[in-house]
Amino acid sequence: MKILCDVPISFKLFTFLRSRKIEATHVNTILNSFYSADKAIAAYADHYDMIVITKDVDFRNSYFIKKTPQS
C-alpha cells in the first residue's frame, strides 16, 4: 500500500505511517510542495497508484465526478 498525504495532513501522521513500514509520501516533499494544485496531486497519485489521505473535500468531489484520484 502506498499513501500520499495531502498538504493539510500533519507530518506527525506521515511519520507514524512511515514508522509502521507503510510507504508514505507527503505532498510537501514532492511536486511544488504546498503550492501543488489538486489536479497535479491527483495525477501523481494515479500515476504511482497511491491512496490520497486528505481533509480537502475537493478530492472527494473530483473522485465522484472524474474518478480521479483513483484511490
N, CA, C and O atoms as a Tripos MOL2 file, in Angstrom:
@<TRIPOS>MOLECULE
protein
  284   283    71     0     0
PROTEIN
NO_CHARGES

@<TRIPOS>ATOM
      1 N           0.8520   -1.1760    0.0000 N.3       1 MET1
      2 CA          0.0000    0.0000    0.0000 C.3       1 MET1
      3 C           0.8950    1.2340    0.0000 C.2       1 MET1
      4 O           1.8310    1.3430    0.7920 O.2       1 MET1
      5 N           0.5850    2.1630   -0.9060 N.am      2 LYS2
      6 CA          1.3230    3.4160   -0.9860 C.3       2 LYS2
      7 C           0.3630    4.5570   -0.6800 C.2       2 LYS2
      8 O          -0.7290    4.6330   -1.2420 O.2       2 LYS2
      9 N           0.7810    5.4360    0.2130 N.am      3 ILE3
     10 CA         -0.0510    6.5380    0.6910 C.3       3 ILE3
     11 C           0.5620    7.8670    0.2650 C.2       3 ILE3
     12 O           1.7760    8.0590    0.3330 O.2       3 ILE3
     13 N          -0.2980    8.7780   -0.1720 N.am      4 LEU4
     14 CA          0.1110   10.1480   -0.4490 C.3       4 LEU4
     15 C          -0.6520   11.0600    0.4980 C.2       4 LEU4
     16 O          -1.8770   11.1610    0.4200 O.2       4 LEU4
     17 N           0.0660   11.7180    1.3850 N.am      5 CYS5
     18 CA         -0.5370   12.6300    2.3530 C.3       5 CYS5
     19 C          -0.6100   14.0280    1.7460 C.2       5 CYS5
     20 O           0.4030   14.5900    1.3270 O.2       5 CYS5
     21 N          -1.8080   14.5740    1.7050 N.am      6 ASP6
     22 CA         -2.0180   15.9110    1.1660 C.3       6 ASP6
     23 C          -1.4530   16.9600    2.1310 C.2       6 ASP6
     24 O          -1.1070   16.6540    3.2720 O.2       6 ASP6
     25 N          -1.3700   18.1840    1.6540 N.am      7 VAL7
     26 CA         -0.7800   19.2920    2.4150 C.3       7 VAL7
     27 C          -1.3530   19.4300    3.8290 C.2       7 VAL7
     28 O          -0.5740   19.5680    4.7730 O.2       7 VAL7
     29 N          -2.7010   19.3990    4.0240 N.am      8 PRO8
     30 CA         -3.2100   19.6190    5.3870 C.3       8 PRO8
     31 C          -2.9620   18.4620    6.3620 C.2       8 PRO8
     32 O          -3.2480   18.5820    7.5530 O.2       8 PRO8
     33 N          -2.4390   17.3590    5.8640 N.am      9 ILE9
     34 CA         -2.1660   16.2200    6.7450 C.3       9 ILE9
     35 C          -0.8380   16.4630    7.4620 C.2       9 ILE9
     36 O           0.1670   16.8070    6.8390 O.2       9 ILE9
     37 N          -0.8530   16.2810    8.7610 N.am     10 SER10
     38 CA          0.3280   16.6010    9.5770 C.3      10 SER10
     39 C           1.4900   15.6490    9.2930 C.2      10 SER10
     40 O           1.3040   14.4950    8.9070 O.2      10 SER10
     41 N           2.6780   16.1750    9.4980 N.am     11 PHE11
     42 CA          3.8700   15.3400    9.3700 C.3      11 PHE11
     43 C           3.8960   14.2850   10.4690 C.2      11 PHE11
     44 O           4.5720   13.2650   10.3340 O.2      11 PHE11
     45 N           3.1770   14.5210   11.5380 N.am     12 LYS12
     46 CA          3.1110   13.5380   12.6210 C.3      12 LYS12
     47 C           2.4530   12.2490   12.1180 C.2      12 LYS12
     48 O           2.9480   11.1570   12.3990 O.2      12 LYS12
     49 N           1.3560   12.3600   11.3870 N.am     13 LEU13
     50 CA          0.7070   11.1820   10.8110 C.3      13 LEU13
     51 C           1.6110   10.5510    9.7570 C.2      13 LEU13
     52 O           1.7620    9.3300    9.7120 O.2      13 LEU13
     53 N           2.2050   11.3750    8.9190 N.am     14 PHE14
     54 CA          3.1380   10.8970    7.8910 C.3      14 PHE14
     55 C           4.2670   10.0830    8.5290 C.2      14 PHE14
     56 O           4.5860    8.9890    8.0630 O.2      14 PHE14
     57 N           4.8580   10.6070    9.5730 N.am     15 THR15
     58 CA          5.9400    9.9270   10.2840 C.3      15 THR15
     59 C           5.4530    8.6290   10.9140 C.2      15 THR15
     60 O           6.1580    7.6200   10.8860 O.2      15 THR15
     61 N           4.2530    8.6510   11.4800 N.am     16 PHE16
     62 CA          3.6740    7.4420   12.0630 C.3      16 PHE16
     63 C           3.5300    6.3520   11.0060 C.2      16 PHE16
     64 O           3.9090    5.2040   11.2420 O.2      16 PHE16
     65 N           2.9880    6.7010    9.8540 N.am     17 LEU17
     66 CA          2.8180    5.7250    8.7770 C.3      17 LEU17
     67 C           4.1570    5.1320    8.3730 C.2      17 LEU17
     68 O           4.2840    3.9180    8.2100 O.2      17 LEU17
     69 N           5.1490    5.9900    8.2130 N.am     18 ARG18
     70 CA          6.4880    5.5140    7.8320 C.3      18 ARG18
     71 C           7.0760    4.6020    8.9030 C.2      18 ARG18
     72 O           7.7560    3.6270    8.5810 O.2      18 ARG18
     73 N           6.8190    4.9100   10.1800 N.am     19 SER19
     74 CA          7.3430    4.0690   11.2660 C.3      19 SER19
     75 C           6.7020    2.6860   11.2690 C.2      19 SER19
     76 O           7.2610    1.7390   11.8220 O.2      19 SER19
     77 N           5.5410    2.5710   10.6570 N.am     20 ARG20
     78 CA          4.8320    1.2870   10.5530 C.3      20 ARG20
     79 C           5.1510    0.5810    9.2410 C.2      20 ARG20
     80 O           4.4560   -0.3530    8.8420 O.2      20 ARG20
     81 N           6.2090    1.0380    8.5750 N.am     21 LYS21
     82 CA          6.6860    0.4540    7.3210 C.3      21 LYS21
     83 C           5.6910    0.5880    6.1760 C.2      21 LYS21
     84 O           5.6850   -0.2250    5.2520 O.2      21 LYS21
     85 N           4.8450    1.6220    6.2410 N.am     22 ILE22
     86 CA          3.9210    1.9270    5.1520 C.3      22 ILE22
     87 C           4.6080    2.9330    4.2430 C.2      22 ILE22
     88 O           5.1390    3.9400    4.7090 O.2      22 ILE22
     89 N           4.5950    2.6610    2.9700 N.am     23 GLU23
     90 CA          5.2320    3.5550    2.0020 C.3      23 GLU23
     91 C           4.3830    4.8100    1.8780 C.2      23 GLU23
     92 O           3.3470    4.8060    1.2140 O.2      23 GLU23
     93 N           4.8240    5.8720    2.5130 N.am     24 ALA24
     94 CA          4.0780    7.1340    2.5380 C.3      24 ALA24
     95 C           4.9410    8.2640    2.0060 C.2      24 ALA24
     96 O           6.1520    8.3090    2.2250 O.2      24 ALA24
     97 N           4.2840    9.1780    1.3010 N.am     25 THR25
     98 CA          4.9230   10.3680    0.7670 C.3      25 THR25
     99 C           4.0560   11.5540    1.1490 C.2      25 THR25
    100 O           2.8290   11.4590    1.1240 O.2      25 THR25
    101 N           4.6740   12.6580    1.5000 N.am     26 HIS26
    102 CA          3.9130   13.8740    1.8160 C.3      26 HIS26
    103 C           4.0480   14.8380    0.6500 C.2      26 HIS26
    104 O           5.1370   15.0080    0.1030 O.2      26 HIS26
    105 N           2.9490   15.4690    0.2680 N.am     27 VAL27
    106 CA          2.9500   16.3940   -0.8670 C.3      27 VAL27
    107 C           4.0030   17.4890   -0.6870 C.2      27 VAL27
    108 O           4.5710   17.9590   -1.6720 O.2      27 VAL27
    109 N           4.2680   17.8940    0.5340 N.am     28 ASN28
    110 CA          5.2510   18.9540    0.7670 C.3      28 ASN28
    111 C           6.6730   18.5470    0.3730 C.2      28 ASN28
    112 O           7.5660   19.3930    0.3290 O.2      28 ASN28
    113 N           6.8890   17.2680    0.0890 N.am     29 THR29
    114 CA          8.2270   16.8040   -0.2880 C.3      29 THR29
    115 C           8.3390   16.4950   -1.7850 C.2      29 THR29
    116 O           9.3970   16.0770   -2.2550 O.2      29 THR29
    117 N           7.2510   16.7000   -2.5310 N.am     30 ILE30
    118 CA          7.2520   16.4060   -3.9710 C.3      30 ILE30
    119 C           6.5980   17.5520   -4.7430 C.2      30 ILE30
    120 O           6.1430   18.5330   -4.1540 O.2      30 ILE30
    121 N           6.5590   17.4140   -6.0410 N.am     31 LEU31
    122 CA          5.9000   18.3800   -6.9290 C.3      31 LEU31
    123 C           6.3140   19.8050   -6.5730 C.2      31 LEU31
    124 O           7.5050   20.1060   -6.4910 O.2      31 LEU31
    125 N           5.3390   20.6750   -6.3640 N.am     32 ASN32
    126 CA          5.6260   22.0760   -6.0000 C.3      32 ASN32
    127 C           5.3370   22.3340   -4.5250 C.2      32 ASN32
    128 O           4.9080   23.4210   -4.1400 O.2      32 ASN32
    129 N           5.5770   21.3210   -3.7190 N.am     33 SER33
    130 CA          5.3580   21.4160   -2.2840 C.3      33 SER33
    131 C           3.9210   21.8420   -1.9860 C.2      33 SER33
    132 O           2.9860   21.3240   -2.5980 O.2      33 SER33
    133 N           3.7360   22.7640   -1.0680 N.am     34 PHE34
    134 CA          2.3710   23.1640   -0.6940 C.3      34 PHE34
    135 C           1.6990   24.0310   -1.7480 C.2      34 PHE34
    136 O           0.5330   24.3940   -1.5980 O.2      34 PHE34
    137 N           2.4230   24.3680   -2.8140 N.am     35 TYR35
    138 CA          1.8250   25.1140   -3.9290 C.3      35 TYR35
    139 C           1.1920   24.1850   -4.9690 C.2      35 TYR35
    140 O           0.5830   24.6610   -5.9270 O.2      35 TYR35
    141 N           1.3240   22.8890   -4.7950 N.am     36 SER36
    142 CA          0.8280   21.9250   -5.7800 C.3      36 SER36
    143 C          -0.6850   22.0190   -5.9420 C.2      36 SER36
    144 O          -1.4260   22.0840   -4.9610 O.2      36 SER36
    145 N          -1.1190   22.0250   -7.1720 N.am     37 ALA37
    146 CA         -2.5500   22.0530   -7.4710 C.3      37 ALA37
    147 C          -3.1520   20.6720   -7.2260 C.2      37 ALA37
    148 O          -2.4760   19.6540   -7.3820 O.2      37 ALA37
    149 N          -4.4200   20.6470   -6.8440 N.am     38 ASP38
    150 CA         -5.1070   19.3810   -6.5950 C.3      38 ASP38
    151 C          -5.0290   18.4540   -7.8130 C.2      38 ASP38
    152 O          -4.8590   17.2430   -7.6730 O.2      38 ASP38
    153 N          -5.1520   19.0300   -8.9890 N.am     39 LYS39
    154 CA         -5.1010   18.2420  -10.2210 C.3      39 LYS39
    155 C          -3.7490   17.5430  -10.3580 C.2      39 LYS39
    156 O          -3.6950   16.3800  -10.7560 O.2      39 LYS39
    157 N          -2.6630   18.2350  -10.0350 N.am     40 ALA40
    158 CA         -1.3250   17.6530  -10.1130 C.3      40 ALA40
    159 C          -1.1400   16.5640   -9.0600 C.2      40 ALA40
    160 O          -0.5100   15.5390   -9.3220 O.2      40 ALA40
    161 N          -1.6840   16.7870   -7.8820 N.am     41 ILE41
    162 CA         -1.6020   15.7920   -6.8090 C.3      41 ILE41
    163 C          -2.3660   14.5330   -7.2040 C.2      41 ILE41
    164 O          -1.8730   13.4210   -7.0130 O.2      41 ILE41
    165 N          -3.5600   14.7040   -7.7500 N.am     42 ALA42
    166 CA         -4.3730   13.5620   -8.1890 C.3      42 ALA42
    167 C          -3.6620   12.7950   -9.2980 C.2      42 ALA42
    168 O          -3.6530   11.5640   -9.2880 O.2      42 ALA42
    169 N          -3.0730   13.5000  -10.2450 N.am     43 ALA43
    170 CA         -2.3550   12.8450  -11.3470 C.3      43 ALA43
    171 C          -1.1580   12.0530  -10.8170 C.2      43 ALA43
    172 O          -0.8890   10.9390  -11.2670 O.2      43 ALA43
    173 N          -0.4490   12.6390   -9.8600 N.am     44 TYR44
    174 CA          0.7070   11.9650   -9.2450 C.3      44 TYR44
    175 C           0.2460   10.6830   -8.5450 C.2      44 TYR44
    176 O           0.8550    9.6240   -8.7030 O.2      44 TYR44
    177 N          -0.8260   10.7920   -7.7770 N.am     45 ALA45
    178 CA         -1.3570    9.6280   -7.0530 C.3      45 ALA45
    179 C          -1.7940    8.5420   -8.0280 C.2      45 ALA45
    180 O          -1.5300    7.3610   -7.7970 O.2      45 ALA45
    181 N          -2.4540    8.9240   -9.1030 N.am     46 ASP46
    182 CA         -2.8880    7.9420  -10.0970 C.3      46 ASP46
    183 C          -1.6890    7.2870  -10.7730 C.2      46 ASP46
    184 O          -1.6660    6.0720  -10.9710 O.2      46 ASP46
    185 N          -0.7010    8.0910  -11.1240 N.am     47 HIS47
    186 CA          0.4730    7.5690  -11.8180 C.3      47 HIS47
    187 C           1.2240    6.5450  -10.9650 C.2      47 HIS47
    188 O           1.6630    5.5140  -11.4730 O.2      47 HIS47
    189 N           1.3690    6.8290   -9.6820 N.am     48 TYR48
    190 CA          2.1180    5.9410   -8.7970 C.3      48 TYR48
    191 C           1.2180    4.9970   -7.9990 C.2      48 TYR48
    192 O           1.6800    4.3420   -7.0640 O.2      48 TYR48
    193 N          -0.0650    4.9270   -8.3650 N.am     49 ASP49
    194 CA         -1.0320    4.0320   -7.7230 C.3      49 ASP49
    195 C          -1.0360    4.2010   -6.2010 C.2      49 ASP49
    196 O          -0.8340    3.2490   -5.4480 O.2      49 ASP49
    197 N          -1.2750    5.4470   -5.7790 N.am     50 MET50
    198 CA         -1.2600    5.7860   -4.3590 C.3      50 MET50
    199 C          -2.6610    6.1380   -3.8670 C.2      50 MET50
    200 O          -3.5110    6.5870   -4.6360 O.2      50 MET50
    201 N          -2.8800    5.9300   -2.5920 N.am     51 ILE51
    202 CA         -4.1060    6.3390   -1.9140 C.3      51 ILE51
    203 C          -3.8510    7.7150   -1.3150 C.2      51 ILE51
    204 O          -2.8520    7.9200   -0.6250 O.2      51 ILE51
    205 N          -4.7560    8.6620   -1.5760 N.am     52 VAL52
    206 CA         -4.5980   10.0190   -1.0650 C.3      52 VAL52
    207 C          -5.3130   10.1570    0.2690 C.2      52 VAL52
    208 O          -6.4980    9.8430    0.3860 O.2      52 VAL52
    209 N          -4.5880   10.6270    1.2710 N.am     53 ILE53
    210 CA         -5.1990   10.9910    2.5530 C.3      53 ILE53
    211 C          -5.2690   12.5080    2.5750 C.2      53 ILE53
    212 O          -4.2520   13.1870    2.4300 O.2      53 ILE53
    213 N          -6.4710   13.0370    2.7550 N.am     54 THR54
    214 CA         -6.6500   14.4810    2.7100 C.3      54 THR54
    215 C          -7.8150   14.9040    3.5850 C.2      54 THR54
    216 O          -8.6300   14.0800    3.9980 O.2      54 THR54
    217 N          -7.8830   16.1870    3.8590 N.am     55 LYS55
    218 CA         -9.0340   16.7950    4.5240 C.3      55 LYS55
    219 C          -9.8100   17.6410    3.5260 C.2      55 LYS55
    220 O         -10.8280   18.2420    3.8690 O.2      55 LYS55
    221 N          -9.3310   17.6860    2.3030 N.am     56 ASP56
    222 CA         -9.8620   18.5490    1.2580 C.3      56 ASP56
    223 C         -11.0590   17.9000    0.5640 C.2      56 ASP56
    224 O         -10.9090   16.8570   -0.0720 O.2      56 ASP56
    225 N         -12.2260   18.4920    0.6760 N.am     57 VAL57
    226 CA        -13.4440   17.9390    0.0790 C.3      57 VAL57
    227 C         -13.3790   17.9420   -1.4420 C.2      57 VAL57
    228 O         -14.1090   17.1880   -2.0850 O.2      57 VAL57
    229 N         -12.5280   18.7660   -2.0300 N.am     58 ASP58
    230 CA        -12.3950   18.8060   -3.4840 C.3      58 ASP58
    231 C         -11.9500   17.4590   -4.0590 C.2      58 ASP58
    232 O         -12.3470   17.0990   -5.1670 O.2      58 ASP58
    233 N         -11.1410   16.7210   -3.3220 N.am     59 PHE59
    234 CA        -10.7050   15.4160   -3.7950 C.3      59 PHE59
    235 C         -11.8820   14.4330   -3.8360 C.2      59 PHE59
    236 O         -11.9920   13.6340   -4.7670 O.2      59 PHE59
    237 N         -12.7350   14.4900   -2.8560 N.am     60 ARG60
    238 CA        -13.9160   13.6180   -2.8570 C.3      60 ARG60
    239 C         -14.7940   13.9400   -4.0630 C.2      60 ARG60
    240 O         -15.2370   13.0400   -4.7760 O.2      60 ARG60
    241 N         -15.0370   15.2070   -4.2810 N.am     61 ASN61
    242 CA        -15.8640   15.6220   -5.4160 C.3      61 ASN61
    243 C         -15.2150   15.2110   -6.7360 C.2      61 ASN61
    244 O         -15.8980   14.7320   -7.6420 O.2      61 ASN61
    245 N         -13.9230   15.3930   -6.8450 N.am     62 SER62
    246 CA        -13.1980   15.0210   -8.0610 C.3      62 SER62
    247 C         -13.3130   13.5200   -8.3100 C.2      62 SER62
    248 O         -13.4640   13.0850   -9.4520 O.2      62 SER62
    249 N         -13.2400   12.7370   -7.2450 N.am     63 TYR63
    250 CA        -13.3540   11.2850   -7.4050 C.3      63 TYR63
    251 C         -14.7420   10.9110   -7.9330 C.2      63 TYR63
    252 O         -14.8540   10.1050   -8.8570 O.2      63 TYR63
    253 N         -15.7850   11.4830   -7.3610 N.am     64 PHE64
    254 CA        -17.1310   11.1300   -7.7780 C.3      64 PHE64
    255 C         -17.4410   11.6130   -9.2090 C.2      64 PHE64
    256 O         -18.1730   10.9510   -9.9450 O.2      64 PHE64
    257 N         -16.8880   12.7470   -9.5860 N.am     65 ILE65
    258 CA        -17.1850   13.3130  -10.9000 C.3      65 ILE65
    259 C         -16.2480   12.7930  -11.9900 C.2      65 ILE65
    260 O         -16.6940   12.4010  -13.0680 O.2      65 ILE65
    261 N         -14.9430   12.7940  -11.6980 N.am     66 LYS66
    262 CA        -13.9410   12.4590  -12.7190 C.3      66 LYS66
    263 C         -13.2420   11.1170  -12.5030 C.2      66 LYS66
    264 O         -12.4740   10.6710  -13.3540 O.2      66 LYS66
    265 N         -13.5100   10.4730  -11.3550 N.am     67 LYS67
    266 CA        -12.8480    9.2130  -10.9790 C.3      67 LYS67
    267 C         -11.3350    9.3700  -10.8400 C.2      67 LYS67
    268 O         -10.5670    8.4600  -11.1530 O.2      67 LYS67
    269 N         -10.9280   10.5460  -10.3620 N.am     68 THR68
    270 CA         -9.5240   10.7900  -10.0720 C.3      68 THR68
    271 C          -9.3960   11.6150   -8.7980 C.2      68 THR68
    272 O         -10.1630   12.5680   -8.6620 O.2      68 THR68
    273 N          -8.5320   11.3490   -7.8830 N.am     69 PRO69
    274 CA         -7.6050   10.2180   -7.9050 C.3      69 PRO69
    275 C          -8.3610    8.9010   -7.7750 C.2      69 PRO69
    276 O          -9.4490    8.8430   -7.2020 O.2      69 PRO69
    277 N          -7.7680    7.8630   -8.3100 N.am     70 GLN70
    278 CA         -8.4400    6.5780   -8.3780 C.3      70 GLN70
    279 C          -8.6380    5.9360   -7.0170 C.2      70 GLN70
    280 O          -9.5740    5.1580   -6.8320 O.2      70 GLN70
    281 N          -7.7680    6.2520   -6.0580 N.am     71 SER71
    282 CA         -7.8980    5.6630   -4.7140 C.3      71 SER71
    283 C          -8.0210    6.7400   -3.6820 C.2      71 SER71
    284 O          -8.1400    6.4450   -2.4930 O.2      71 SER71
@<TRIPOS>BOND
     1     1     2 1
     2     2     3 1
     3     3     4 2
     4     3     5 am
     5     5     6 1
     6     6     7 1
     7     7     8 2
     8     7     9 am
     9     9    10 1
    10    10    11 1
    11    11    12 2
    12    11    13 am
    13    13    14 1
    14    14    15 1
    15    15    16 2
    16    15    17 am
    17    17    18 1
    18    18    19 1
    19    19    20 2
    20    19    21 am
    21    21    22 1
    22    22    23 1
    23    23    24 2
    24    23    25 am
    25    25    26 1
    26    26    27 1
    27    27    28 2
    28    27    29 am
    29    29    30 1
    30    30    31 1
    31    31    32 2
    32    31    33 am
    33    33    34 1
    34    34    35 1
    35    35    36 2
    36    35    37 am
    37    37    38 1
    38    38    39 1
    39    39    40 2
    40    39    41 am
    41    41    42 1
    42    42    43 1
    43    43    44 2
    44    43    45 am
    45    45    46 1
    46    46    47 1
    47    47    48 2
    48    47    49 am
    49    49    50 1
    50    50    51 1
    51    51    52 2
    52    51    53 am
    53    53    54 1
    54    54    55 1
    55    55    56 2
    56    55    57 am
    57    57    58 1
    58    58    59 1
    59    59    60 2
    60    59    61 am
    61    61    62 1
    62    62    63 1
    63    63    64 2
    64    63    65 am
    65    65    66 1
    66    66    67 1
    67    67    68 2
    68    67    69 am
    69    69    70 1
    70    70    71 1
    71    71    72 2
    72    71    73 am
    73    73    74 1
    74    74    75 1
    75    75    76 2
    76    75    77 am
    77    77    78 1
    78    78    79 1
    79    79    80 2
    80    79    81 am
    81    81    82 1
    82    82    83 1
    83    83    84 2
    84    83    85 am
    85    85    86 1
    86    86    87 1
    87    87    88 2
    88    87    89 am
    89    89    90 1
    90    90    91 1
    91    91    92 2
    92    91    93 am
    93    93    94 1
    94    94    95 1
    95    95    96 2
    96    95    97 am
    97    97    98 1
    98    98    99 1
    99    99   100 2
   100    99   101 am
   101   101   102 1
   102   102   103 1
   103   103   104 2
   104   103   105 am
   105   105   106 1
   106   106   107 1
   107   107   108 2
   108   107   109 am
   109   109   110 1
   110   110   111 1
   111   111   112 2
   112   111   113 am
   113   113   114 1
   114   114   115 1
   115   115   116 2
   116   115   117 am
   117   117   118 1
   118   118   119 1
   119   119   120 2
   120   119   121 am
   121   121   122 1
   122   122   123 1
   123   123   124 2
   124   123   125 am
   125   125   126 1
   126   126   127 1
   127   127   128 2
   128   127   129 am
   129   129   130 1
   130   130   131 1
   131   131   132 2
   132   131   133 am
   133   133   134 1
   134   134   135 1
   135   135   136 2
   136   135   137 am
   137   137   138 1
   138   138   139 1
   139   139   140 2
   140   139   141 am
   141   141   142 1
   142   142   143 1
   143   143   144 2
   144   143   145 am
   145   145   146 1
   146   146   147 1
   147   147   148 2
   148   147   149 am
   149   149   150 1
   150   150   151 1
   151   151   152 2
   152   151   153 am
   153   153   154 1
   154   154   155 1
   155   155   156 2
   156   155   157 am
   157   157   158 1
   158   158   159 1
   159   159   160 2
   160   159   161 am
   161   161   162 1
   162   162   163 1
   163   163   164 2
   164   163   165 am
   165   165   166 1
   166   166   167 1
   167   167   168 2
   168   167   169 am
   169   169   170 1
   170   170   171 1
   171   171   172 2
   172   171   173 am
   173   173   174 1
   174   174   175 1
   175   175   176 2
   176   175   177 am
   177   177   178 1
   178   178   179 1
   179   179   180 2
   180   179   181 am
   181   181   182 1
   182   182   183 1
   183   183   184 2
   184   183   185 am
   185   185   186 1
   186   186   187 1
   187   187   188 2
   188   187   189 am
   189   189   190 1
   190   190   191 1
   191   191   192 2
   192   191   193 am
   193   193   194 1
   194   194   195 1
   195   195   196 2
   196   195   197 am
   197   197   198 1
   198   198   199 1
   199   199   200 2
   200   199   201 am
   201   201   202 1
   202   202   203 1
   203   203   204 2
   204   203   205 am
   205   205   206 1
   206   206   207 1
   207   207   208 2
   208   207   209 am
   209   209   210 1
   210   210   211 1
   211   211   212 2
   212   211   213 am
   213   213   214 1
   214   214   215 1
   215   215   216 2
   216   215   217 am
   217   217   218 1
   218   218   219 1
   219   219   220 2
   220   219   221 am
   221   221   222 1
   222   222   223 1
   223   223   224 2
   224   223   225 am
   225   225   226 1
   226   226   227 1
   227   227   228 2
   228   227   229 am
   229   229   230 1
   230   230   231 1
   231   231   232 2
   232   231   233 am
   233   233   234 1
   234   234   235 1
   235   235   236 2
   236   235   237 am
   237   237   238 1
   238   238   239 1
   239   239   240 2
   240   239   241 am
   241   241   242 1
   242   242   243 1
   243   243   244 2
   244   243   245 am
   245   245   246 1
   246   246   247 1
   247   247   248 2
   248   247   249 am
   249   249   250 1
   250   250   251 1
   251   251   252 2
   252   251   253 am
   253   253   254 1
   254   254   255 1
   255   255   256 2
   256   255   257 am
   257   257   258 1
   258   258   259 1
   259   259   260 2
   260   259   261 am
   261   261   262 1
   262   262   263 1
   263   263   264 2
   264   263   265 am
   265   265   266 1
   266   266   267 1
   267   267   268 2
   268   267   269 am
   269   269   270 1
   270   270   271 1
   271   271   272 2
   272   271   273 am
   273   273   274 1
   274   274   275 1
   275   275   276 2
   276   275   277 am
   277   277   278 1
   278   278   279 1
   279   279   280 2
   280   279   281 am
   281   281   282 1
   282   282   283 1
   283   283   284 2
@<TRIPOS>SUBSTRUCTURE
     1 MET1         2 RESIDUE 1 A MET
     2 LYS2         6 RESIDUE 1 A LYS
     3 ILE3        10 RESIDUE 1 A ILE
     4 LEU4        14 RESIDUE 1 A LEU
     5 CYS5        18 RESIDUE 1 A CYS
     6 ASP6        22 RESIDUE 1 A ASP
     7 VAL7        26 RESIDUE 1 A VAL
     8 PRO8        30 RESIDUE 1 A PRO
     9 ILE9        34 RESIDUE 1 A ILE
    10 SER10       38 RESIDUE 1 A SER
    11 PHE11       42 RESIDUE 1 A PHE
    12 LYS12       46 RESIDUE 1 A LYS
    13 LEU13       50 RESIDUE 1 A LEU
    14 PHE14       54 RESIDUE 1 A PHE
    15 THR15       58 RESIDUE 1 A THR
    16 PHE16       62 RESIDUE 1 A PHE
    17 LEU17       66 RESIDUE 1 A LEU
    18 ARG18       70 RESIDUE 1 A ARG
    19 SER19       74 RESIDUE 1 A SER
    20 ARG20       78 RESIDUE 1 A ARG
    21 LYS21       82 RESIDUE 1 A LYS
    22 ILE22       86 RESIDUE 1 A ILE
    23 GLU23       90 RESIDUE 1 A GLU
    24 ALA24       94 RESIDUE 1 A ALA
    25 THR25       98 RESIDUE 1 A THR
    26 HIS26      102 RESIDUE 1 A HIS
    27 VAL27      106 RESIDUE 1 A VAL
    28 ASN28      110 RESIDUE 1 A ASN
    29 THR29      114 RESIDUE 1 A THR
    30 ILE30      118 RESIDUE 1 A ILE
    31 LEU31      122 RESIDUE 1 A LEU
    32 ASN32      126 RESIDUE 1 A ASN
    33 SER33      130 RESIDUE 1 A SER
    34 PHE34      134 RESIDUE 1 A PHE
    35 TYR35      138 RESIDUE 1 A TYR
    36 SER36      142 RESIDUE 1 A SER
    37 ALA37      146 RESIDUE 1 A ALA
    38 ASP38      150 RESIDUE 1 A ASP
    39 LYS39      154 RESIDUE 1 A LYS
    40 ALA40      158 RESIDUE 1 A ALA
    41 ILE41      162 RESIDUE 1 A ILE
    42 ALA42      166 RESIDUE 1 A ALA
    43 ALA43      170 RESIDUE 1 A ALA
    44 TYR44      174 RESIDUE 1 A TYR
    45 ALA45      178 RESIDUE 1 A ALA
    46 ASP46      182 RESIDUE 1 A ASP
    47 HIS47      186 RESIDUE 1 A HIS
    48 TYR48      190 RESIDUE 1 A TYR
    49 ASP49      194 RESIDUE 1 A ASP
    50 MET50      198 RESIDUE 1 A MET
    51 ILE51      202 RESIDUE 1 A ILE
    52 VAL52      206 RESIDUE 1 A VAL
    53 ILE53      210 RESIDUE 1 A ILE
    54 THR54      214 RESIDUE 1 A THR
    55 LYS55      218 RESIDUE 1 A LYS
    56 ASP56      222 RESIDUE 1 A ASP
    57 VAL57      226 RESIDUE 1 A VAL
    58 ASP58      230 RESIDUE 1 A ASP
    59 PHE59      234 RESIDUE 1 A PHE
    60 ARG60      238 RESIDUE 1 A ARG
    61 ASN61      242 RESIDUE 1 A ASN
    62 SER62      246 RESIDUE 1 A SER
    63 TYR63      250 RESIDUE 1 A TYR
    64 PHE64      254 RESIDUE 1 A PHE
    65 ILE65      258 RESIDUE 1 A ILE
    66 LYS66      262 RESIDUE 1 A LYS
    67 LYS67      266 RESIDUE 1 A LYS
    68 THR68      270 RESIDUE 1 A THR
    69 PRO69      274 RESIDUE 1 A PRO
    70 GLN70      278 RESIDUE 1 A GLN
    71 SER71      282 RESIDUE 1 A SER
